[in-house]
C-alpha cells in the first residue's frame, strides 16, 4: 500500500507532520507561558494581596480591641489616637481590596466585613463616649460587651477570607501543576515522534533523492569524490559538461548538415554545369567565330557593328556564367606556395584599372610593413580578390573609393593570422541579408548568378581561412583571414 504512494506525497506527509508537531508545540508553549505569566501576575497583584490584607485586617482588629482596653484602664488619650490610626488603616486596606477585580465570594465576604465594621466602629465610639462622660463608674467588661460579638464576627470573617483565599491559591497551584504535567507528557510524546520522523525523513531524502542524484552524476561523468562531497553541485557540473558536449555535437551536426546540403547543391550544379557546357558552350563558340568572320568580311554600318558587339558581349557573359558554374561545382585543387600578399594585391589592382576608371572609382592600399610571406594558391587568391573588387565596383553609383588593407593578428583557434580587408564606401550590405550573401545562388542583382561571394568564401576556406563581413555604418567591409 505504501509503495503506491508517490515519493513527493511521502516526503510532504512526513515533513508536514514534523512541521505540525513543531507548530503545535510552539503554540502550546506560548500559551502555557502566557498562562503562567498571567497566574504569577494574578497571584502577585491580587490573590496574595488579598490574603495579606486579610491577615492585616485580623491584626488590626486585635490591636483595636487592645487599645480600647488600655484606654478603659487608664483613660490615656494617646490610646484613642492610636486606635483612630488603626481604624483609618483598617478602612484604607478594606477599600483597597474592594476596588480590586474580585470574585463573587470574595466580594460577598468583604462587603459583609465592611458592613459589620461600620457597626463595630459605631459601638466602639459609643463605649468611648460613655467612658468620657463618667469614667469612675465604667465597668471594662460591660464596656466591651456591647461590641464583643461584632468584634468576634469580624475576626471570624477576616479569618474566613484568609483561609478561603489561601485554599484558592493552593487549588490554583495544584491545577497548574497538573496542567504542567500534561504539557510535559505531551512534550515527551512530541519529542519521541519528532525523533522517529527525522531519521525517516532523512532516510527517504538520502535513499530516494540524494542517492539517485549521486548515481546520475556518476553516470553523467562526475567523479565519486566530487559526487560524495556535494551531490547537487556535482550533478550540475556533469550536466553542464553534457550540455557542452551536446552543443558541440549539435554544432557538428549542423555543420555536417550544411555541408551535406552544399554538397547536394554542388552535385546538382555539377550536373547542370556539365550539361550546359556540352550543350551551350560549343554552339556559342561557333557563333562567336562566325560573328568575328562576319564582322571582318562584311561592310557593316555603325549600328550593325554595335549590334554585333553587344551580341558578342552577351555571349561572353553567358560563357562567364557557365564558367562560374563549372568552377563552383568542381573547384581546382589548390597549390600552396609562399607569396607576398602585397604583390598579389597590386597585380589584381592593375587588372582592375580599366574597370575602376569606367566606374570613376579610386583604389588605395594600406599595407602593413614587413608582413611575412603566406602560403597561398596564387591564382585562386587573385580570383577571390578580383571577385571582391568587382562586387565593390558594381555597387558604386556615380563614383566611389576602395581601400585594401593588410595586417597581421591573432586568432584563438588558428594562432597567428594575416588579414586582407577590402572596404568601399558604396551602399553597403543590408543587415537583414548579411548572413545570406555567401550562400550559393543568393543574389540581389537582376543579372547576377549568386556565386561571386560564395566562390570567395570557398577559396578562403580552401586556404584554411575564413571570410567575414564586418558591420560598418557606411559602405561594405569584407575581411579574409588566413593562417600564417
C-alpha positions, 0 to 999 in steps of 0.5 A: 500500500505504501509503495503506491504512494508517490515519493513527493506525497511521502516526503510532504506527509512526513515533513508536514507532520514534523512541521505540525508537531513543531507548530503545535508545540510552539503554540502550546508553549506560548500559551502555557507561558502566557498562562503562567505569566498571567497566574504569577501576575494574578497571584502577585497583584491580587490573590496574595494581596488579598490574603495579606490584607486579610491577615492585616485586617485580623491584626488590626482588629486585635490591636483595636480591641487592645487599645480600647482596653488600655484606654478603659484602664487608664483613660490615656488619650494617646490610646484613642489616637492610636486606635483612630490610626488603626481604624483609618488603616483598617478602612484604607486596606478594606477599600483597597481590596474592594476596588480590586477585580474580585470574585463573587465570594470574595466580594460577598465576604468583604462587603459583609466585613465592611458592613459589620465594621461600620457597626463595630466602629459605631459601638466602639465610639459609643463605649468611648463616649460613655467612658468620657462622660463618667469614667469612675463608674465604667465597668471594662467588661460591660464596656466591651460587651456591647461590641464583643460579638461584632468584634468576634464576627469580624475576626471570624470573617477576616479569618474566613477570607484568609483561609478561603483565599489561601485554599484558592491559591493552593487549588490554583497551584495544584491545577497548574501543576497538573496542567504542567504535567500534561504539557510535559507528557505531551512534550515527551510524546512530541519529542519521541515522534519528532525523533522517529520522523527525522531519521525517516525523513532523512532516510527517504531524502538520502535513499530516494533523492540524494542517492539517485542524484549521486548515481546520475552524476556518476553516470553523467561523468562526475567523479565519486569524490566530487559526487560524495562531497556535494551531490547537487553541485556535482550533478550540475557540473556533469550536466553542464559538461553534457550540455557542452558536449551536446552543443558541440555535437549539435554544432557538428551536426549542423555543420555536417548538415550544411555541408551535406546540403552544399554538397547536394547543391554542388552535385546538382550544379555539377550536373547542370554545369556539365550539361550546359557546357556540352550543350551551350558552350560549343554552339556559342563558340561557333557563333562567336567565330562566325560573328568575328568572320562576319564582322571582318568580311562584311561592310557593316554600318555603325549600328550593325557593328554595335549590334554585333558587339553587344551580341558578342558581349552577351555571349561572353557573359553567358560563357562567364556564367557557365564558367562560374558554374563549372568552377563552383561545382568542381573547384581546382585543387589548390597549390600552396606556395609562399607569396607576398600578399602585397604583390598579389594585391597590386597585380589584381589592382592593375587588372582592375584599372580599366574597370575602376576608371569606367566606374570613376572609382579610386583604389588605395592600399594600406599595407602593413610593413614587413608582413611575412610571406603566406602560403597561398594558391596564387591564382585562386587568391587573385580570383577571390580578390578580383571577385571582391573588387568587382562586387565593390565596383558594381555597387558604386553609383556615380563614383566611389573609393576602395581601400585594401588593407593588410595586417597581421593578428591573432586568432584563438583557434588558428594562432597567428593570422594575416588579414586582407580587408577590402572596404568601399564606401558604396551602399553597403550590405543590408543587415537583414541579408548579411548572413545570406550573401555567401550562400550559393545562388543568393543574389540581389542583382537582376543579372547576377548568378549568386556565386561571386561571394560564395566562390570567395568564401570557398577559396578562403576556406580552401586556404584554411581561412575564413571570410567575414563581413564586418558591420560598418555604418557606411559602405561594405567591409569584407575581411579574409583571414588566413593562417600564417 
